[in-house]
Amino acid sequence: MAEADPVTGPGSNAGTPVAANNLALRVASAAVLAPLALLTAYLGGWPFVLLWTLAAVAILWEWTTLVAGPNHRLMFSACGSAIVGAGLVVWLGRPIAAMLLIGLGALAALIFAPRERRLWITAGIGYSGSMLLAPALLRTDEKDGFLAMVLLFAIVWTTDVLGYFAGRAFGGPKLLPAVSPKKTWSGAVAGALGAVIVAVLLAGVFGSFSRIAIALVALMLSVVAQLGDLMESWIKRKFGAKDAGTLIPGHGGVMDRLDGFWAAALLGCLIGLARGGFDGAARGLLVW
């Protein structure tokens, strides 16, 4: 949903080479990361859990560096160990134990974090921990786990891509200029509608799911993904950062790339758990 460069403005040619270069980097990064995400989702098991454990640890590092600076290695080590431990036990099929380990990580944050940043660091444990647990719990469902992940990817990626290009093409009123001055209502609506259409098409290809239910789920997840994007923008603005990190060319950090996916995966997992329990979270999300 990004539009014109906030410095050069929508009608300036000065920002065009920079914008084109950034878009090329984004496409190149996506060409590597998207197949990797799909491959590990297809394989399931330890490759999938490993990928999301690494993502969660990277997010924790970026979060703690953003809100407390890079000089808190003991705190990060304690909290990061909890994330790694949670990844191990969720792979072994112990989701409750994984949640308890995330809780221990939050306790470590309260002990080691600077007093003025304790709540922020604790929130970061929840943020990064849910980035691991939500996809892992959905993929645990042997029958529908892979499809649930494909659906999540499709919703978030479609929302992001269509929002970006529709926002640039149509412009119009800003979505929340105080938080993210590039995003527009046209991009938000186009992204959400596109996500609904793609989700319904996928549901029709992969099974006899209720198209109305899938459309409503896709709409909710798309909206929540955009809220996750805005939330991260607000956090970066609060702490005076343009990007959460520099790990992914064209995207910034892992947080920057997964902010929308985190929110959609968390809501999808909560819906699935409420309807299908720990053994059928994906089915609970998909089958109505």
N, C-alpha and C positions, 0 to 999 in steps of 0.2 A: 504493500500500500504506500510505498514511498514515492514521493513526487519530486518536484524541483529541489535543487540544492538550496538550503536555507540562506547561504551567503550570496551566491550569484543571482538567485531569483529564477522564476520560471521562464523568463524570456531572454535570459543571457546565454550567449554562446561560450562564455569563459569557462563554465563548469562542464561543458559537454564532453571534452576528452577525459576528464576525471570521472564523470559519471559512467561513460562508456567503459573505461578501464575497470571500474568497480563492478559493473555488471558482468564483464568478462570473467573477473575473478570469482564472482558469486556462481556463475554457471559452471566454471571449472571445478569449484569446490563441491557443488551439488552433484556433478557428474561422478565424483568419487564417493561422496558420503551416502547418497541415496541408494546406489546398488549395495553398498556395505550394510546399510540398515536393513534392506530387504533380504539380503542373503542370510544375515544372522537371524532375522525373524523367521525365515524359512527353516533354518537348521534347528532353532530353539536350543534348549539345553545350555551347556556351559558357554558356547560362543556368544549366545544372546545375552546371558547374564553378565559375562565379562565385558561386553561392549557397553552396557548400561551402567555397570559399576565404574568403569573408567570415565564415562560421561559424568556420573554423579560426583566422583572425586574431583574432576576438572571444574565442575560447577562450584563445588565447595571451595576450591582454591580461589577461583575468580570472585566469588561472593565475599570471602573473608578478606581478600586483598582490596576489594572495592570499599568495604565498609570499615575495615580496621587497619589497612596497610599490610605490606608484605613481611613485617618483622614479628610474626607470631607463629613461628614454626612449631613450637611445642603444642600450642592450641590446635593448629591444623593437623598435626600428627595424631593427636588423641581423637579428634573428631573424624578424621579421614580413616583411621583404623576401624572405627565403628561402622562406617559406610562399607568398607571392604568386608568386614565380618558379616554385615547384613547381606551383602551379595552372596557370600559363601553359603550361609544358612538358607537363604531363599532358594538357591539352586538345589540344596538338599531337601527342599520341600517343607521347610519350617517357617512359614510366613509370620506367625506370631512371634517367634524368636527373633526374626529379622526386625520386626517393629520394635521389640524391646531393645535391640542393639542400637537402633536409631535413637531411641529414648536415652540410652546411655551416652550416646554422642552429644545429645542436647545437654545432659548433665555435665559432661566434660566442658562444653562451651560455657556453661554458667561458672565453672570453677576457674578456667584458664583465660577467658576473654577479659579484655579491659572493662572496667565497671560501666563506663559510659557506652559500651558497644555490646553488652551482654545480650540484650533482647534481639539485636540485629543478627548476631552470630548464631543465636539459638534458632532464629527464623531461618537462617541459612542451612542449618542441619535439616530442618523439616523440608525445605525447598529441595535440597540435593537428595535427601533420602527418598522423598516421594518420586523424584526423577528416576530412581532405581526401582522402587517397589511397584509403582503403577504399571509400567510395561511388563515387568517380570510376573506379576500376578495375573495379568491378562493372558500372557503367553503360556502360562502353566496349563491352561485349558487345552488338552490335547486335540480335541475335536475342532474347536472354533478359534483357538488362540492365534494362529497365523492370520486368519481372515480378519480378526479384530485389529491386529497390528496393521495389516494392509489398509483397512478402512481408516484407521487413525492417520496413517501417513498420507493417504489420499486427501482426507479432509483438511489437514493442516497445510500440506503443500499446495493444494488448490487455493485455499484461502490466501496464502502468502503470495503466490505467483499472480493470480488474477487480481488480487488487491493492489499489488505493485503496478501492474500494467494498466489496469482500469483507472487507478488514481492518477497516473501520469497522463493518460489519454483524455480523461473527462474533467479532472480537477474538481472545482466546486468547493463547497463549505468544508472547513477543517473539522476533523472528528474530535480532537481534543488538543488544540494548539498549545496550551500551556504545558502539556506533557510531551507531545510528539508532533511538532509543527508540520511534518511532511504528510501525515495521514489524513485522508479525506473520507467523507461519508460515501462518496461514489465508490471508492476502493473497498470500503468495509462491506457495503451491500453487494457489490459484484463478487467479492471473495466468498461471502456466505452463500449466495445463490449458486455459484459455481460448485462449492463444496457439496451442497445438497444434491445437485444434479449428478455429480460424479459418484457420490455415495450410493444413490439409488441405482445407477447403472451397474456399479460393482455388486451390489446386493442381488441384482437380477442375474448377473453372470455366474456368481458363485453359489447361489442357492435360492430357495423359495422363501425369502424373508418378507415380512410385511413392509411394503415400500413406504407406506405412510409413517410407520414407526421409525424406519431407518432415516427418512427425510427429517423427521423431528429431532432425532438423535444427532444427525449431522449438523442441523442448524444450531442446536445447543452447543455442540463441540466447537463449531466454527466461531461462534460468538465468544465462547470462553477462551479460545486460542487467541483471539484478538485482544481480549482483556488481559491475558497473560503477557502479550507483547507490550501493551500500554503500561502494565505494572512494572515491567523491567525498565522501560523508558523512564518512568517516574523515579525509580531507584537510582538509575545512572545520573539523572538530572540532579537529584538530591545530593549525590556525592561528587558531582562535578566531573563525570566521566563521559566520554563519547561512546566508548565500547567497554564491555565487561572484560575483554581480553584481546589477544592478538593471535590466537592459535589457528583460526580458520581464515584463510585469505578471502577478503571480500565480505566476510560476515562479522569479523571481530572475534569474540570468544565463543566458547561452547554455550554459555548462557544466552548470548545473542542469537544463536542458531536455534536453540531449543526452548525459548521462552513460551512460544505458542504451543509447541508440542507438549511441554510440561503441563500446562493448564488443561489441555484437552485430554491427555492421558490420565491425569488425576481424576477429572470428572467422569471419564469413561470407566475407570476402574471402580470408583465409588458406586456408580450405577450398577455395574456388573456384580460387585460384591453384595449389594443390597438385594439383588434379584437372584443371583446364582451361587453365592457363597464363595469360599476360597477355591473350591475345585471346579467351579463353573462360571467364573467371572466373565469370560468372553461370551459365553452363551447367554448370560444374563443381560449383557449389553446388546446382543444382536437379535435374540429371539424373543418376540413379544406375542 
